[in-house]
Amino acid sequence: MNRITSRWRNTLAVALTGISMFSVAAAQAAEITVWCWDPNFNGATMEEAFSRYKANNPDDTINVVIFDKAAMEQKLQAQLASGATDGLPDIVLIEDYRAQKYLQSFTSAFEPLTSHVDYSTFAPYKVELATLNGQTYSIPFDSGVTGYFYRSDLLAEAGITPDQLNDITWDQLIEIGKAVKEKTGLPLLPIDPTGSDWMRIMLQSAGSWYFDADGNVTIKDNPVFKAAIETYQRLLAAGITTPVSGWTEYTGSFTSGKSVSTFSGVWMTATIKANADQSGKWGVAPSPRLDGVEGAGNASNLGGSSWYVLSSAPEKEKAIDFLTSVWAKDVDFYQKILVNQGALGTYLPAREGEAFKASDDFFGGEPVWQNFSTWLAEIPAVNYGIFTEEADSATVAQIPAITSGGNVDEIIAAIDAQVRQQTQ
């Protein structure tokens, strides 16, 4: 009888232990909430990342909430400013140009990840963008590393070979544009006169920006800024550009053959490759560099974003574990999102993967992704500060004066004055 009672007690104990372990496991299951803005790009890459994480964390789930980008930024800004944390996500995607504005305005709202990540494995410029007072806050995501995209068949008509486009200056590109216009009748580049993309590319390629490392305005007495304005003015004066209005007209210009080329971020690759009938007719070279500027190079950036963990995140530890175990370690993951979403990550070890090394028949059999990843590692780090948008607006306001051949020093003084007034 005692043996039977003992056996039942043991059985009950085992059963209760099982229930207890199940309860603990259930209590530890987490739902990680993520905010981002593109279901086919950053949303899709996050879903892929979590599918890998879930293999070892089967009870966890993810909730990727897709917003209109501007609406998400407004919502995040409003909640952080109010101090209300209810409803905020565990992880949020932030555009690199806005990162310092968020970090400096709401430093305690974001979790520092310095002790969790080996940042030497990421592109240095991306790490710098998310660093404040010795702490780094992001898991770097995609790059906007720039390249010069060109119709190789149309340039060939003008006698221009791919070798002539490597490691060139903007002034050399202007001469190429003149030759192309003379031989083919086509403009070399489309330009949106309401955009500041060209200025951003030129400035960062020389390791400069509207602001210095401490966030001080560096426009009026900045030789790089002056060189960029002068170069921009020469490009317009050369008669090798065509004005366009808006994104559709801009991309339609070079994908239809109405213009010959463009320089842009790597993300432009997908737009160009959507024209399957042009396969083999395109090439990509490094971006031009500023002439006569010390430290100027042929690598720059336009765009890009990174993942941030909120300090108030309900699943903060789980979110950090997820991001660091996939986004900061999984080389194969970066191969897959490169192939499926065209996402060029900034995790440097991923460059050794097969997808990065593959040649692309669309671009004449060149290893396009390998080239972009090489240029990525060469992008100078700059401080975007918290007023890049205001500085852009001030620059765009002077484009009519630049286009009409106005005095460069007066143009720069006007930009400088407007930026200082808006950032007081």
C-alpha positions, 0 to 999 in steps of 0.5 A: 500500500505504501509503495502504491501511494508512493508511486502515485505521489511520484507520478503526481509530482512529475505531472505537476513539474511538467505543468510548472515547466509549461507555465514557465515556458508560456510565461517566457514566450514573447511577442516582439513589436516592430515599427517600420514603413515598407512591407516589401523591403524593411518589413520583409527583411524583419520577417525573414530575420525573425523566421531564423530566430524562431527556429531556436525560440519557437514560442516567440512571435513578432508583430511587424506594424507597417506605417506610412513613413511620415506618419510613423515618424510623427507618431514616434515623435509625439509619443516620445515628446509626451513621455508616454510609453504605452503603445510604443514598440520594442524595435523601431526603424529610424532613417539615418539622417534623423538618428541624431535628432532622436538620440539628442532629443530623447537619449533616455528613450533608446537603449544603448547596445554598445555592450551587446554588439561588436561594432567593428563588424559594421561599416564605420560610417553607420556606427558613427551615425548612431553614436552619442557620448560614447554609446552606440544605440542601433543595429545598423541595417541598409546602406545608401552607398552610392554608385554611378549607374549608366547605359553602357550601350549609349555611352559606347556610341559616344566612345566612352568605355567602362574603364573611363568611368572608374575613379573619376572626378566630377569635372571629368564626368562633365567632359564625358557628358559633353562628349555624350551630348555631342555624339548622341544628342542625349543629356547625361543626367536628369536633375530635380531642382527641388532636391538636395541629393547631389549636395549630400553625395558630394559633401559626404564623399569628402567627409564633410556635412552641413555640421561638424562633429560637434553639431556646429554649422559648417557652411560659410567657411567650409572649403568642401561646401564651396567646392560642392556648390561650384561643382553643382553650378558647373554641372548645370552650366555645362548643358548636360542635364535635363530638369525633371519633376518628381520621382516618376519623371526622374526615374523615367528619364534614365530608364526610358533612355531619355537621359544616359545615367544617374548617380544614386544610392544602391537601392536604385538597382531594383528600379533599373532592373525592373526594365528586363529588356535593358539587361546587359545594357547597364553598368555601375561605376563608383561615384565621382569625387570632388576635384581639388579637395583634400580627402575627397574620395569616390565613395558616398552615401544617400539614405539608409536606416537602422534598428533601435530598441526602446528603453521602455520596450516590454520585451527589451531583453528579448528584442536585443537578443533577437537583433544581436543573434541574427542582424549582428551575426548571421551571414547567410541572412544577409545573402538572402535579403540581398537576393530577395529584397535587394537589401544591401546590409552594412554587416561587413562579414556578409561580403564574403557570402556567395550572393555578394560575389555573384556576377549580374548579367543585367550589369554586363556580368559585373559583380555589382553587389561586391563592388557596392560592398567594397565602396560601402566600407570606404564611405567617410563617417560624418555627423548628420546632426539634428538639422539636416532637413533644415539645411537641405531646405536652405540649400534648395532655396538657393538652387535658382541662384546657383542655376542662373550663375549667381555669385557662389560666396553670396549663395553660401552666405545666404544658405549659412544665414538661413541655417543658423536662423533656423537652428537657433 
